[in-house]
Amino acid sequence: MGHFLAWSLLLLGLLMGPEPSTEDAAPLVVTGTLGESVILPVKLLSGQQVESVSWTSRSERRAFASITVTETGGPDTLYQAETQYRGRVSVVGPYHSLRISNLSLEDAGPYRAHINLRHSLITHTQKYHLQVWERLTQPRVTLSSRTGENGHCVFILTCVAESRGGMVTYSWMPLGPRTVVSHRGSVLSVAVQPGDEPQAFTCTVKNPVSNSSSRLISVPHFCTGSGTLREDTDGETVIGALGELAILPLEVSAEKDVESVTWSSKGLVAVLQPGPGKQPVLVSEMKGPYSGRLSSLHHGYSLQISSLGLQDSGPYRAWIALRNSPANITKDFTLRVYERLKKPNITASSQIVRSSTCFLTLLCSLEGAGEDAQYSWDPRGPGSVVSHGGTTLSTSWRPGDKDSYHCVVNNPVSENSSSISIRPLCSASFQPCSLRKEFLFLFILGVLTIAQS
């Protein structure tokens, strides 16, 4: 009985014939570049002839492209469905491989080629995994500092690559006994000791389709500890308006061979180096409150700070390092940021009428004006008294005097003013007194008339 069952199963397998399709065990990884083209290659054995190929992807379960090969050797027939691939696919090579042009990140993922051979009932399926990467641009390096456990300065260089295509690898050159690489290679820590020679580093970023290197970044051979300057640092005063820009002007003689200019304030701010034509280039911008707000000018090594905030006020220092010179040149600045003033508000805090004279106390106020705001009044007649830092005016007014008083507020970046009319304030006080006099006159007149009667 057992022998009969085995022979029956064997005979059934022979009658059914081979499987209707075959499939690759593992996908072929294909790498493409964003915006460019890639080929998904069809691989055949010698002597095999293609009759048709249909292509599917993760996003298109139905065939987005089908190729029919003519037996007479004429041109292939390519059918493109209404999908994201329409107009971007073509047939290349003797094995009728598929080219996808103008690659996007959405094109990445699995693909299948369903291949029908002539004189065969079997459909061969070949699998692919397409990776799409963006060509890397020049990476940006930011610089910060801290004081190490031994009191020495540690500079931290962070390499930032702008990429939408996936994993990026980082490397630094040169490396030495006092350098440490961390954060998957994107961060380089450099320990600096007194007397060290100036050091410069380059960050290189790579992905499967490109690589790019940063500018040479110089690490100062001096250390300012936390990089914080004292608030009593003197120097040239620069005035800026809130939300606008300010320029810390630094002119360096063309005869001086500048290696780098390092700007510091409440920590390190930026590093400038000579670029093409010895024009200054911002090679390193610090992380933190200044990020994205710094730029260099085409002449000199001045630093421009945009979108000013009140927190930008304070001392700044430029450290100028010259080639072949151990001495550093420094220049100090004090940046003061002010808000443009709005219209002040004027109120009459008291009013007394005596002998047809109106005595007034006017108060001029402006919220958030700051300590450097200055107040003035116009007009200021004889006997007028200004007090409380100019905000308060005590004065007198009589009918026929100038009716309007003006308060002017100014600071180093703006000026604004408001006016108040005195007549309505004083007329209301005059009226009750005038009415009392008229009533008294009429009362006396009435008494005299009765007495005469």
GIPEDA-V250339 format. One record per pair of residues at least 12 apart in sequence whose ideal C-beta (glycine too) atoms are under 6 Angstrom apart, sorted by sequence separation. I is the first residue (numbers start at 0). GAP is how many residues later the second one is. If there is no record, write none. Layout:
i=<I/I>
gap=<GAP/GAP>
This chain:
i=<53/87/143/201/270/292/347/348/65/77/87/111/112/177/259/270/292/316/317/405/52/87/142/201/281/292/347/348/64/75/111/169/269/316/374/403/404/51/140/141/169/171/199/200/257/279/345/346/374/376/63/110/268/315/403/140/199/267/345/402/49/63/109/314/315/402/138/139/198/343/344/402/63/268/279/107/138/312/343/59/107/197/312/378/64/66/107/269/271/312/106/135/136/195/311/396/104/135/158/309/363/377/66/102/133/157/171/172/189/271/307/362/396/133/376/133/156/171/191/361/132/375/155/170/360/374/153/154/169/359/372/373/153/167/168/226/358/227/372/151/152/167/356/357/371/223/226/260/262/151/226/356/217/219/52/54/363/365/158/160/49/250/251/264/249/43/57/249/264/57/249/41/248/263/41/56/41/246/247/262/40/55/246/260/261/38/39/54/244/245/260/38/52/53/244/259/345/36/37/52/140/245/258/343/36/51/138/154/243/258/50/256/343/138/216/241/255/256/50/216/214/239/247/249/340/357/33/47/48/135/152/31/39/41/345/140/337/340/342/132/135/137/337/339/343/345/350/132/134/138/337/340/342/132/135/140/352/347/146/350/144/232/247/228/39/228/237/241/234/235/236/237/238/239/241/29/33/234/232/234/240/26/27/28/29/30/31/33/26/20/21/22/23/26/23/144/142/142/143/140/141/142/143/141/141/240/238/32/30>
gap=<12/12/12/12/12/12/12/12/13/13/13/13/13/13/13/13/13/13/13/13/14/14/14/14/14/14/14/14/15/15/15/15/15/15/15/15/15/16/16/16/16/16/16/16/16/16/16/16/16/16/17/17/17/17/17/18/18/18/18/18/19/19/19/19/19/19/20/20/20/20/20/20/21/21/21/22/22/22/22/23/23/23/23/23/24/24/24/24/24/24/25/25/25/25/25/25/27/27/27/27/27/28/29/29/29/29/29/29/29/29/29/29/29/30/30/31/31/31/31/31/32/32/33/33/33/34/35/35/35/35/36/36/37/37/37/37/37/38/38/39/39/39/39/39/39/40/40/40/40/41/41/41/42/42/43/43/43/43/44/44/46/49/49/49/50/51/51/51/51/52/52/53/53/53/54/54/55/55/55/55/56/56/57/57/57/58/58/58/59/59/59/60/60/60/61/61/61/62/62/62/62/62/62/63/64/64/64/64/64/64/65/65/65/66/66/66/66/66/67/67/68/68/68/68/68/68/69/69/69/69/70/71/71/71/72/73/73/73/73/74/74/74/74/74/74/74/74/75/75/75/75/75/75/76/76/76/76/77/78/78/82/82/85/86/88/88/95/95/97/97/97/97/97/97/97/98/98/98/99/99/99/100/100/100/100/100/100/100/101/102/102/102/102/102/103/123/125/141/142/143/143/143/143/144/145/172/173/176/177>
